[in-house]
Amino acid sequence: MNKTVIILVFVVFGAPVLIATLLHSEWFDARLGGTRNHGEFVHPVIPLPDGWSIQGAPGAVLEREDLLDRWHLVHLRQTVCDEDCLEDLYWLRQIRRAQDRHQPDVGLLLVSLVAVDEETRDQITALADDFLIADGDAARTLHAAFPGDPESPSRYILDPMANIIMVYADDADPNGIRRDLRRLLTWTQRN
């Protein structure tokens, strides 16, 4: 064997061992900074309170048990659901649609301290007929459970056990929420 073959064998087999040793040594700090998520994780997670019941559409009652066994995209609102609100709800629906085969695993929820009028309710159900709406004074207990600035509209992700696990600012990119939800659905998919 000539010298170049021996050196080549050392480089091919020895270099990865040397690099791995250096990366895990105290002389070289190779920890990655930041995370890949676009929202903020709520740590520790916040479970939604028990014992609340909200009269939604005529004949429909929303309770905590209705939020179990599905992920939920939540839009939290302090004021009237106006055009900006409807646009946010549209983007939440689009985020759910982008989940492909996981669409049935994702629900949509609007929590508003101001009662939603019939015309706006019709516009919301035109976006998605299974959009859950918790509004008015009855939604106050549910609204108070969510962290963050109560004055600005926010978006949240609830896990299938009705825990608040992620929060997004009002100006959050819908694509970032979509990517985060996709990762959560992929990591927790059932076999």
Backbone as JSON Lines, residues from 0, in Angstrom:
{"i":0,"aa":"M","n":[0.84,-1.18,0.0],"ca":[0.0,0.0,0.0],"c":[0.88,1.24,0.0]}
{"i":1,"aa":"N","n":[0.44,2.21,-0.74],"ca":[1.23,3.44,-0.74],"c":[0.68,4.41,0.29]}
{"i":2,"aa":"K","n":[1.4,5.48,0.51],"ca":[1.06,6.45,1.56],"c":[-0.28,7.14,1.31]}
{"i":3,"aa":"T","n":[-0.62,7.44,0.09],"ca":[-1.86,8.16,-0.18],"c":[-3.09,7.33,0.17]}
{"i":4,"aa":"V","n":[-3.02,6.01,-0.04],"ca":[-4.15,5.15,0.32],"c":[-4.31,5.11,1.84]}
{"i":5,"aa":"I","n":[-3.21,5.03,2.57],"ca":[-3.27,5.0,4.03],"c":[-3.82,6.33,4.56]}
{"i":6,"aa":"I","n":[-3.4,7.43,4.01],"ca":[-3.88,8.75,4.43],"c":[-5.36,8.88,4.1]}
{"i":7,"aa":"L","n":[-5.76,8.42,2.91],"ca":[-7.16,8.47,2.51],"c":[-8.04,7.63,3.44]}
{"i":8,"aa":"V","n":[-7.59,6.45,3.82],"ca":[-8.34,5.59,4.75],"c":[-8.47,6.29,6.1]}
{"i":9,"aa":"F","n":[-7.4,6.92,6.57],"ca":[-7.46,7.64,7.84],"c":[-8.47,8.79,7.77]}
{"i":10,"aa":"V","n":[-8.44,9.54,6.68],"ca":[-9.34,10.68,6.53],"c":[-10.8,10.21,6.49]}
{"i":11,"aa":"V","n":[-11.07,9.16,5.73],"ca":[-12.44,8.68,5.59],"c":[-12.98,8.12,6.9]}
{"i":12,"aa":"F","n":[-12.17,7.37,7.63],"ca":[-12.65,6.72,8.85],"c":[-12.3,7.46,10.14]}
{"i":13,"aa":"G","n":[-11.22,8.16,10.14],"ca":[-10.77,8.83,11.36],"c":[-11.29,10.24,11.54]}
{"i":14,"aa":"A","n":[-11.5,10.94,10.45],"ca":[-11.95,12.33,10.54],"c":[-13.31,12.46,11.22]}
{"i":15,"aa":"P","n":[-14.31,11.64,10.89],"ca":[-15.6,11.78,11.59],"c":[-15.49,11.56,13.1]}
{"i":16,"aa":"V","n":[-14.65,10.63,13.51],"ca":[-14.46,10.38,14.94],"c":[-13.81,11.6,15.59]}
{"i":17,"aa":"L","n":[-12.82,12.16,14.93],"ca":[-12.14,13.34,15.45],"c":[-13.09,14.54,15.53]}
{"i":18,"aa":"I","n":[-13.89,14.74,14.5],"ca":[-14.83,15.86,14.5],"c":[-15.89,15.69,15.59]}
{"i":19,"aa":"A","n":[-16.42,14.46,15.73],"ca":[-17.42,14.21,16.78],"c":[-16.83,14.44,18.16]}
{"i":20,"aa":"T","n":[-15.61,14.03,18.37],"ca":[-14.96,14.22,19.66],"c":[-14.79,15.72,19.95]}
{"i":21,"aa":"L","n":[-14.38,16.48,18.96],"ca":[-14.22,17.92,19.15],"c":[-15.56,18.62,19.42]}
{"i":22,"aa":"L","n":[-16.6,18.21,18.71],"ca":[-17.9,18.85,18.88],"c":[-18.49,18.59,20.27]}
{"i":23,"aa":"H","n":[-18.13,17.47,20.87],"ca":[-18.65,17.15,22.2],"c":[-17.65,17.45,23.32]}
{"i":24,"aa":"S","n":[-16.59,18.15,22.97],"ca":[-15.58,18.46,23.99],"c":[-15.9,19.8,24.65]}
{"i":25,"aa":"E","n":[-15.14,20.11,25.69],"ca":[-15.32,21.38,26.38],"c":[-14.63,22.53,25.66]}
{"i":26,"aa":"W","n":[-13.83,22.24,24.66],"ca":[-13.09,23.28,23.95],"c":[-13.9,23.9,22.83]}
{"i":27,"aa":"F","n":[-14.95,23.23,22.41],"ca":[-15.72,23.72,21.28],"c":[-17.2,23.65,21.64]}
{"i":28,"aa":"D","n":[-17.88,24.78,21.6],"ca":[-19.29,24.82,21.96],"c":[-20.12,24.81,20.67]}
{"i":29,"aa":"A","n":[-20.73,23.68,20.36],"ca":[-21.47,23.52,19.11],"c":[-22.97,23.45,19.34]}
{"i":30,"aa":"R","n":[-23.45,23.95,20.45],"ca":[-24.89,23.93,20.7],"c":[-25.6,24.9,19.76]}
{"i":31,"aa":"L","n":[-26.69,24.44,19.21],"ca":[-27.46,25.28,18.31],"c":[-28.27,26.29,19.1]}
{"i":32,"aa":"G","n":[-28.34,27.49,18.62],"ca":[-29.12,28.52,19.32],"c":[-30.53,28.59,18.75]}
{"i":33,"aa":"G","n":[-31.46,28.91,19.6],"ca":[-32.83,29.09,19.16],"c":[-33.56,27.79,18.9]}
{"i":34,"aa":"T","n":[-34.79,27.95,18.46],"ca":[-35.62,26.8,18.14],"c":[-36.22,26.99,16.76]}
{"i":35,"aa":"R","n":[-36.86,25.95,16.27],"ca":[-37.46,26.04,14.95],"c":[-38.91,26.46,15.01]}
{"i":36,"aa":"N","n":[-39.5,26.54,16.18],"ca":[-40.91,26.89,16.25],"c":[-41.1,28.39,16.03]}
{"i":37,"aa":"H","n":[-42.28,28.74,15.55],"ca":[-42.59,30.13,15.22],"c":[-43.4,30.83,16.3]}
{"i":38,"aa":"G","n":[-44.03,30.05,17.15],"ca":[-44.78,30.6,18.28],"c":[-44.01,30.37,19.56]}
{"i":39,"aa":"E","n":[-44.61,30.79,20.65],"ca":[-43.99,30.58,21.97],"c":[-44.66,29.4,22.65]}
{"i":40,"aa":"F","n":[-43.84,28.46,23.13],"ca":[-44.4,27.38,23.91],"c":[-44.84,27.92,25.27]}
{"i":41,"aa":"V","n":[-45.98,27.47,25.73],"ca":[-46.48,27.84,27.05],"c":[-45.94,26.8,28.01]}
{"i":42,"aa":"H","n":[-45.07,27.24,28.91],"ca":[-44.43,26.29,29.84],"c":[-44.6,26.79,31.26]}
{"i":43,"aa":"P","n":[-45.24,26.05,32.1],"ca":[-45.9,24.77,31.85],"c":[-47.21,25.0,31.1]}
{"i":44,"aa":"V","n":[-47.69,23.95,30.46],"ca":[-48.95,24.07,29.72],"c":[-50.07,24.47,30.67]}
{"i":45,"aa":"I","n":[-51.07,25.13,30.13],"ca":[-52.2,25.61,30.94],"c":[-53.44,24.82,30.55]}
{"i":46,"aa":"P","n":[-53.95,24.0,31.45],"ca":[-55.19,23.3,31.13],"c":[-56.38,24.25,31.19]}
{"i":47,"aa":"L","n":[-57.31,24.08,30.26],"ca":[-58.52,24.89,30.32],"c":[-59.3,24.48,31.55]}
{"i":48,"aa":"P","n":[-59.95,25.43,32.2],"ca":[-60.68,25.11,33.43],"c":[-61.85,24.16,33.17]}
{"i":49,"aa":"D","n":[-62.2,23.41,34.18],"ca":[-63.37,22.52,34.12],"c":[-64.62,23.29,34.51]}
{"i":50,"aa":"G","n":[-65.76,22.73,34.18],"ca":[-67.01,23.24,34.7],"c":[-67.62,24.43,33.99]}
{"i":51,"aa":"W","n":[-67.11,24.82,32.83],"ca":[-67.74,25.92,32.11],"c":[-68.63,25.36,31.01]}
{"i":52,"aa":"S","n":[-69.63,26.11,30.67],"ca":[-70.58,25.72,29.64],"c":[-71.04,26.99,28.94]}
{"i":53,"aa":"I","n":[-70.94,27.01,27.61],"ca":[-71.28,28.22,26.86],"c":[-72.37,27.88,25.85]}
{"i":54,"aa":"Q","n":[-73.46,28.66,25.89],"ca":[-74.52,28.5,24.91],"c":[-74.06,29.13,23.61]}
{"i":55,"aa":"G","n":[-73.87,28.32,22.58],"ca":[-73.42,28.82,21.29],"c":[-74.61,29.11,20.39]}
{"i":56,"aa":"A","n":[-74.57,28.55,19.22],"ca":[-75.68,28.68,18.29],"c":[-76.93,28.07,18.94]}
{"i":57,"aa":"P","n":[-78.11,28.45,18.48],"ca":[-79.33,27.91,19.09],"c":[-79.29,26.38,19.19]}
{"i":58,"aa":"G","n":[-79.45,25.9,20.41],"ca":[-79.45,24.46,20.65],"c":[-78.07,23.86,20.82]}
{"i":59,"aa":"A","n":[-77.01,24.65,20.71],"ca":[-75.65,24.12,20.84],"c":[-75.01,24.64,22.12]}
{"i":60,"aa":"V","n":[-74.42,23.73,22.87],"ca":[-73.72,24.09,24.09],"c":[-72.28,23.63,23.94]}
{"i":61,"aa":"L","n":[-71.34,24.53,24.26],"ca":[-69.92,24.21,24.17],"c":[-69.38,24.01,25.58]}
{"i":62,"aa":"E","n":[-68.73,22.87,25.8],"ca":[-68.11,22.55,27.08],"c":[-66.68,22.08,26.84]}
{"i":63,"aa":"R","n":[-65.92,21.97,27.92],"ca":[-64.52,21.54,27.82],"c":[-64.4,20.19,27.12]}
{"i":64,"aa":"E","n":[-65.33,19.28,27.37],"ca":[-65.28,17.95,26.79],"c":[-65.35,17.99,25.26]}
{"i":65,"aa":"D","n":[-65.95,19.06,24.71],"ca":[-66.04,19.2,23.25],"c":[-64.67,19.51,22.63]}
{"i":66,"aa":"L","n":[-63.73,19.91,23.45],"ca":[-62.4,20.26,22.94],"c":[-61.39,19.13,23.1]}
{"i":67,"aa":"L","n":[-61.82,18.02,23.68],"ca":[-60.92,16.9,23.9],"c":[-60.78,16.06,22.63]}
{"i":68,"aa":"D","n":[-59.66,15.37,22.52],"ca":[-59.36,14.41,21.45],"c":[-59.11,15.05,20.09]}
{"i":69,"aa":"R","n":[-58.97,16.37,20.03],"ca":[-58.6,17.06,18.79],"c":[-57.68,18.22,19.13]}
{"i":70,"aa":"W","n":[-56.79,18.53,18.21],"ca":[-56.03,19.77,18.31],"c":[-56.98,20.9,17.95]}
{"i":71,"aa":"H","n":[-56.77,22.09,18.5],"ca":[-57.61,23.23,18.16],"c":[-56.75,24.46,17.89]}
{"i":72,"aa":"L","n":[-57.1,25.16,16.83],"ca":[-56.55,26.48,16.55],"c":[-57.54,27.48,17.13]}
{"i":73,"aa":"V","n":[-57.06,28.35,18.01],"ca":[-57.94,29.26,18.74],"c":[-57.6,30.7,18.38]}
{"i":74,"aa":"H","n":[-58.64,31.48,18.14],"ca":[-58.47,32.93,17.97],"c":[-59.15,33.59,19.16]}
{"i":75,"aa":"L","n":[-58.38,34.36,19.91],"ca":[-58.89,35.02,21.11],"c":[-59.15,36.49,20.78]}
{"i":76,"aa":"R","n":[-60.31,36.98,21.17],"ca":[-60.7,38.33,20.8],"c":[-61.33,39.05,21.98]}
{"i":77,"aa":"Q","n":[-60.94,40.29,22.18],"ca":[-61.49,41.13,23.26],"c":[-62.59,42.04,22.72]}
{"i":78,"aa":"T","n":[-62.53,42.33,21.42],"ca":[-63.46,43.28,20.83],"c":[-64.38,42.58,19.82]}
{"i":79,"aa":"V","n":[-65.18,43.39,19.14],"ca":[-66.12,42.88,18.14],"c":[-65.36,42.16,17.02]}
{"i":80,"aa":"C","n":[-65.93,41.09,16.51],"ca":[-65.32,40.37,15.39],"c":[-65.61,41.13,14.1]}
{"i":81,"aa":"D","n":[-64.62,41.93,13.67],"ca":[-64.75,42.77,12.49],"c":[-64.08,42.1,11.28]}
{"i":82,"aa":"E","n":[-63.75,42.88,10.28],"ca":[-63.11,42.34,9.07],"c":[-61.75,41.72,9.37]}
{"i":83,"aa":"D","n":[-60.96,42.36,10.25],"ca":[-59.66,41.79,10.61],"c":[-59.83,40.44,11.3]}
{"i":84,"aa":"C","n":[-60.83,40.35,12.15],"ca":[-61.13,39.1,12.85],"c":[-61.5,38.02,11.84]}
{"i":85,"aa":"L","n":[-62.38,38.35,10.9],"ca":[-62.8,37.37,9.89],"c":[-61.62,36.93,9.02]}
{"i":86,"aa":"E","n":[-60.71,37.86,8.75],"ca":[-59.51,37.48,7.98],"c":[-58.64,36.52,8.78]}
{"i":87,"aa":"D","n":[-58.48,36.78,10.08],"ca":[-57.72,35.86,10.93],"c":[-58.37,34.48,10.96]}
{"i":88,"aa":"L","n":[-59.69,34.44,11.06],"ca":[-60.41,33.17,11.07],"c":[-60.27,32.45,9.73]}
{"i":89,"aa":"Y","n":[-60.24,33.21,8.66],"ca":[-59.99,32.62,7.33],"c":[-58.63,31.94,7.3]}
{"i":90,"aa":"W","n":[-57.61,32.62,7.85],"ca":[-56.26,32.04,7.83],"c":[-56.17,30.82,8.73]}
{"i":91,"aa":"L","n":[-56.9,30.82,9.85],"ca":[-56.92,29.62,10.69],"c":[-57.52,28.45,9.92]}
{"i":92,"aa":"R","n":[-58.6,28.72,9.17],"ca":[-59.19,27.66,8.35],"c":[-58.19,27.17,7.3]}
{"i":93,"aa":"Q","n":[-57.45,28.09,6.69],"ca":[-56.46,27.7,5.68],"c":[-55.34,26.87,6.3]}
{"i":94,"aa":"I","n":[-54.94,27.22,7.51],"ca":[-53.91,26.45,8.21],"c":[-54.41,25.03,8.43]}
{"i":95,"aa":"R","n":[-55.66,24.89,8.83],"ca":[-56.22,23.54,9.02],"c":[-56.28,22.81,7.69]}
{"i":96,"aa":"R","n":[-56.73,23.46,6.63],"ca":[-56.81,22.8,5.32],"c":[-55.44,22.33,4.84]}
{"i":97,"aa":"A","n":[-54.41,23.05,5.2],"ca":[-53.05,22.69,4.75],"c":[-52.52,21.45,5.44]}
{"i":98,"aa":"Q","n":[-53.23,20.92,6.42],"ca":[-52.75,19.75,7.16],"c":[-53.06,18.43,6.45]}
{"i":99,"aa":"D","n":[-53.61,18.49,5.26],"ca":[-53.89,17.32,4.43],"c":[-54.68,16.27,5.19]}
{"i":100,"aa":"R","n":[-54.09,15.1,5.36],"ca":[-54.81,13.97,5.99],"c":[-55.08,14.2,7.47]}
{"i":101,"aa":"H","n":[-54.46,15.2,8.07],"ca":[-54.67,15.49,9.49],"c":[-55.79,16.51,9.73]}
{"i":102,"aa":"Q","n":[-56.46,16.97,8.67],"ca":[-57.53,17.96,8.83],"c":[-58.58,17.54,9.86]}
{"i":103,"aa":"P","n":[-59.03,16.29,9.86],"ca":[-60.04,15.9,10.85],"c":[-59.54,15.96,12.3]}
{"i":104,"aa":"D","n":[-58.22,16.01,12.49],"ca":[-57.64,16.07,13.83],"c":[-57.57,17.48,14.37]}
{"i":105,"aa":"V","n":[-57.99,18.48,13.58],"ca":[-57.83,19.88,13.97],"c":[-59.19,20.56,13.98]}
{"i":106,"aa":"G","n":[-59.52,21.2,15.12],"ca":[-60.74,21.98,15.24],"c":[-60.43,23.46,15.25]}
{"i":107,"aa":"L","n":[-61.45,24.27,15.07],"ca":[-61.31,25.73,15.04],"c":[-62.21,26.33,16.12]}
{"i":108,"aa":"L","n":[-61.69,27.32,16.84],"ca":[-62.42,27.92,17.95],"c":[-62.19,29.42,18.0]}
{"i":109,"aa":"L","n":[-63.27,30.17,18.12],"ca":[-63.22,31.61,18.35],"c":[-63.71,31.86,19.77]}
{"i":110,"aa":"V","n":[-62.91,32.58,20.56],"ca":[-63.31,32.98,21.91],"c":[-63.34,34.5,21.92]}
{"i":111,"aa":"S","n":[-64.53,35.05,22.09],"ca":[-64.72,36.5,22.02],"c":[-65.49,36.98,23.25]}
{"i":112,"aa":"L","n":[-65.01,38.05,23.86],"ca":[-65.72,38.61,25.0],"c":[-66.96,39.39,24.58]}
{"i":113,"aa":"V","n":[-67.02,39.75,23.31],"ca":[-68.19,40.46,22.78],"c":[-69.05,39.44,22.03]}
{"i":114,"aa":"A","n":[-70.34,39.49,22.27],"ca":[-71.25,38.56,21.59],"c":[-71.16,38.74,20.08]}
{"i":115,"aa":"V","n":[-71.11,37.63,19.38],"ca":[-71.02,37.64,17.92],"c":[-72.45,37.71,17.37]}
{"i":116,"aa":"D","n":[-72.7,38.72,16.52],"ca":[-74.05,38.86,15.95],"c":[-74.32,37.77,14.91]}
{"i":117,"aa":"E","n":[-75.58,37.62,14.54],"ca":[-75.99,36.54,13.64],"c":[-75.33,36.64,12.27]}
{"i":118,"aa":"E","n":[-75.2,37.85,11.75],"ca":[-74.58,38.01,10.42],"c":[-73.13,37.55,10.45]}
{"i":119,"aa":"T","n":[-72.39,37.97,11.48],"ca":[-70.98,37.56,11.6],"c":[-70.89,36.06,11.86]}
{"i":120,"aa":"R","n":[-71.79,35.52,12.67],"ca":[-71.81,34.08,12.94],"c":[-72.01,33.3,11.63]}
{"i":121,"aa":"D","n":[-72.89,33.82,10.77],"ca":[-73.12,33.17,9.47],"c":[-71.86,33.22,8.6]}
{"i":122,"aa":"Q","n":[-71.15,34.36,8.65],"ca":[-69.91,34.48,7.88],"c":[-68.86,33.5,8.39]}
{"i":123,"aa":"I","n":[-68.8,33.31,9.71],"ca":[-67.83,32.38,10.3],"c":[-68.17,30.95,9.92]}
{"i":124,"aa":"T","n":[-69.43,30.58,10.02],"ca":[-69.81,29.22,9.66],"c":[-69.71,28.98,8.15]}
{"i":125,"aa":"A","n":[-69.74,30.05,7.35],"ca":[-69.49,29.9,5.92],"c":[-68.03,29.54,5.67]}
{"i":126,"aa":"L","n":[-67.14,30.01,6.53],"ca":[-65.73,29.64,6.42],"c":[-65.55,28.16,6.71]}
{"i":127,"aa":"A","n":[-66.15,27.71,7.8],"ca":[-66.09,26.3,8.21],"c":[-67.31,26.03,9.06]}
{"i":128,"aa":"D","n":[-68.12,25.09,8.65],"ca":[-69.37,24.86,9.37],"c":[-69.18,24.27,10.76]}
{"i":129,"aa":"D","n":[-67.98,23.78,11.05],"ca":[-67.72,23.23,12.39],"c":[-66.91,24.19,13.27]}
{"i":130,"aa":"F","n":[-66.88,25.48,12.9],"ca":[-66.18,26.48,13.7],"c":[-66.91,26.62,15.02]}
{"i":131,"aa":"L","n":[-66.23,26.41,16.14],"ca":[-66.84,26.59,17.46],"c":[-66.71,28.05,17.87]}
{"i":132,"aa":"I","n":[-67.78,28.59,18.43],"ca":[-67.77,30.0,18.84],"c":[-68.17,30.08,20.3]}
{"i":133,"aa":"A","n":[-67.29,30.64,21.12],"ca":[-67.58,30.93,22.53],"c":[-67.55,32.45,22.66]}
{"i":134,"aa":"D","n":[-68.7,33.04,22.95],"ca":[-68.74,34.5,22.94],"c":[-69.58,35.05,24.09]}
{"i":135,"aa":"G","n":[-69.45,36.36,24.28],"ca":[-70.23,37.06,25.28],"c":[-69.72,36.83,26.7]}
{"i":136,"aa":"D","n":[-70.54,37.21,27.67],"ca":[-70.16,37.09,29.07],"c":[-69.92,35.64,29.48]}
{"i":137,"aa":"A","n":[-70.6,34.71,28.84],"ca":[-70.43,33.3,29.17],"c":[-69.01,32.82,28.85]}
{"i":138,"aa":"A","n":[-68.33,33.49,27.92],"ca":[-66.98,33.09,27.53],"c":[-65.9,33.71,28.41]}
{"i":139,"aa":"R","n":[-66.28,34.51,29.39],"ca":[-65.3,35.22,30.23],"c":[-64.36,34.26,30.96]}
{"i":140,"aa":"T","n":[-64.88,33.18,31.54],"ca":[-64.04,32.21,32.26],"c":[-63.04,31.56,31.31]}
{"i":141,"aa":"L","n":[-63.53,31.19,30.15],"ca":[-62.65,30.56,29.15],"c":[-61.6,31.56,28.66]}
{"i":142,"aa":"H","n":[-62.02,32.78,28.39],"ca":[-61.11,33.83,27.91],"c":[-60.0,34.1,28.92]}
{"i":143,"aa":"A","n":[-60.35,34.11,30.21],"ca":[-59.37,34.42,31.26],"c":[-58.3,33.35,31.4]}
{"i":144,"aa":"A","n":[-58.55,32.15,30.91],"ca":[-57.57,31.06,31.05],"c":[-56.39,31.23,30.11]}
{"i":145,"aa":"F","n":[-56.53,32.02,29.06],"ca":[-55.47,32.17,28.07],"c":[-54.45,33.21,28.52]}
{"i":146,"aa":"P","n":[-53.15,32.88,28.39],"ca":[-52.1,33.82,28.78],"c":[-51.9,34.89,27.71]}
{"i":147,"aa":"G","n":[-51.12,35.88,28.05],"ca":[-50.78,36.91,27.07],"c":[-51.52,38.2,27.34]}
{"i":148,"aa":"D","n":[-51.37,39.14,26.42],"ca":[-51.99,40.45,26.52],"c":[-53.47,40.35,26.17]}
{"i":149,"aa":"P","n":[-54.35,40.55,27.13],"ca":[-55.77,40.4,26.84],"c":[-56.31,41.49,25.91]}
{"i":150,"aa":"E","n":[-55.56,42.57,25.72],"ca":[-56.03,43.67,24.89],"c":[-55.84,43.41,23.4]}
{"i":151,"aa":"S","n":[-54.87,42.57,23.03],"ca":[-54.63,42.34,21.61],"c":[-55.09,40.94,21.22]}
{"i":152,"aa":"P","n":[-55.64,40.8,20.01],"ca":[-56.07,39.48,19.57],"c":[-54.86,38.55,19.44]}
{"i":153,"aa":"S","n":[-55.03,37.32,19.79],"ca":[-53.94,36.36,19.73],"c":[-54.46,35.04,19.2]}
{"i":154,"aa":"R","n":[-53.52,34.2,18.79],"ca":[-53.86,32.86,18.33],"c":[-53.13,31.85,19.21]}
{"i":155,"aa":"Y","n":[-53.78,30.71,19.4],"ca":[-53.25,29.68,20.28],"c":[-53.43,28.31,19.65]}
{"i":156,"aa":"I","n":[-52.67,27.35,20.13],"ca":[-52.88,25.95,19.79],"c":[-53.2,25.21,21.08]}
{"i":157,"aa":"L","n":[-54.31,24.47,21.05],"ca":[-54.69,23.59,22.16],"c":[-54.35,22.17,21.76]}
{"i":158,"aa":"D","n":[-53.83,21.39,22.71],"ca":[-53.55,19.98,22.43],"c":[-54.83,19.16,22.62]}
{"i":159,"aa":"P","n":[-54.81,17.87,22.3],"ca":[-56.03,17.05,22.41],"c":[-56.52,16.84,23.85]}
{"i":160,"aa":"M","n":[-55.8,17.31,24.85],"ca":[-56.26,17.21,26.23],"c":[-56.76,18.56,26.73]}
{"i":161,"aa":"A","n":[-57.0,19.5,25.79],"ca":[-57.49,20.85,26.08],"c":[-56.52,21.65,26.93]}
{"i":162,"aa":"N","n":[-55.23,21.51,26.64],"ca":[-54.18,22.31,27.27],"c":[-53.7,23.36,26.27]}
{"i":163,"aa":"I","n":[-53.47,24.57,26.76],"ca":[-52.9,25.63,25.93],"c":[-51.4,25.36,25.85]}
{"i":164,"aa":"I","n":[-50.9,25.1,24.64],"ca":[-49.48,24.75,24.54],"c":[-48.65,25.75,23.75]}
{"i":165,"aa":"M","n":[-49.29,26.51,22.83],"ca":[-48.53,27.5,22.06],"c":[-49.34,28.77,21.91]}
{"i":166,"aa":"V","n":[-48.63,29.89,21.88],"ca":[-49.26,31.2,21.71],"c":[-48.55,31.94,20.58]}
{"i":167,"aa":"Y","n":[-49.33,32.7,19.81],"ca":[-48.8,33.47,18.68],"c":[-49.28,34.91,18.8]}
{"i":168,"aa":"A","n":[-48.42,35.83,18.45],"ca":[-48.78,37.26,18.47],"c":[-49.78,37.55,17.36]}
{"i":169,"aa":"D","n":[-50.41,38.7,17.44],"ca":[-51.41,39.11,16.47],"c":[-50.84,39.15,15.06]}
{"i":170,"aa":"D","n":[-49.57,39.54,14.92],"ca":[-48.97,39.66,13.6],"c":[-48.19,38.42,13.18]}
{"i":171,"aa":"A","n":[-48.44,37.28,13.8],"ca":[-47.72,36.05,13.47],"c":[-48.04,35.61,12.04]}
{"i":172,"aa":"D","n":[-47.04,35.08,11.39],"ca":[-47.17,34.59,10.02],"c":[-47.98,33.28,10.02]}
{"i":173,"aa":"P","n":[-49.07,33.21,9.27],"ca":[-49.85,31.98,9.22],"c":[-49.03,30.76,8.78]}
{"i":174,"aa":"N","n":[-48.04,30.98,7.92],"ca":[-47.19,29.85,7.5],"c":[-46.39,29.29,8.66]}
{"i":175,"aa":"G","n":[-45.98,30.15,9.58],"ca":[-45.27,29.67,10.76],"c":[-46.18,28.83,11.65]}
{"i":176,"aa":"I","n":[-47.43,29.27,11.82],"ca":[-48.39,28.49,12.6],"c":[-48.64,27.15,11.92]}
{"i":177,"aa":"R","n":[-48.76,27.17,10.6],"ca":[-48.98,25.94,9.83],"c":[-47.84,24.96,10.04]}
{"i":178,"aa":"R","n":[-46.62,25.46,9.97],"ca":[-45.45,24.58,10.16],"c":[-45.41,24.0,11.56]}
{"i":179,"aa":"D","n":[-45.68,24.84,12.57],"ca":[-45.69,24.34,13.95],"c":[-46.75,23.27,14.15]}
{"i":180,"aa":"L","n":[-47.95,23.53,13.64],"ca":[-49.03,22.56,13.78],"c":[-48.69,21.27,13.05]}
{"i":181,"aa":"R","n":[-48.1,21.38,11.88],"ca":[-47.71,20.19,11.12],"c":[-46.72,19.34,11.93]}
{"i":182,"aa":"R","n":[-45.74,19.99,12.55],"ca":[-44.78,19.24,13.37],"c":[-45.47,18.56,14.55]}
{"i":183,"aa":"L","n":[-46.36,19.3,15.22],"ca":[-47.07,18.72,16.36],"c":[-47.91,17.51,15.93]}
{"i":184,"aa":"L","n":[-48.61,17.64,14.82],"ca":[-49.44,16.54,14.34],"c":[-48.59,15.35,13.92]}
{"i":185,"aa":"T","n":[-47.46,15.62,13.3],"ca":[-46.58,14.54,12.85],"c":[-45.95,13.82,14.04]}
{"i":186,"aa":"W","n":[-45.5,14.57,15.03],"ca":[-44.84,13.97,16.18],"c":[-45.79,13.18,17.05]}
{"i":187,"aa":"T","n":[-47.07,13.52,17.03],"ca":[-48.01,12.87,17.93],"c":[-49.02,11.99,17.21]}
{"i":188,"aa":"Q","n":[-48.78,11.7,15.95],"ca":[-49.79,10.91,15.22],"c":[-49.93,9.54,15.83]}
{"i":189,"aa":"R","n":[-51.15,9.06,15.79],"ca":[-51.46,7.76,16.37],"c":[-51.15,6.66,15.37]}
{"i":190,"aa":"N","n":[-50.76,5.54,15.89],"ca":[-50.5,4.37,15.03],"c":[-51.68,3.45,15.02]}
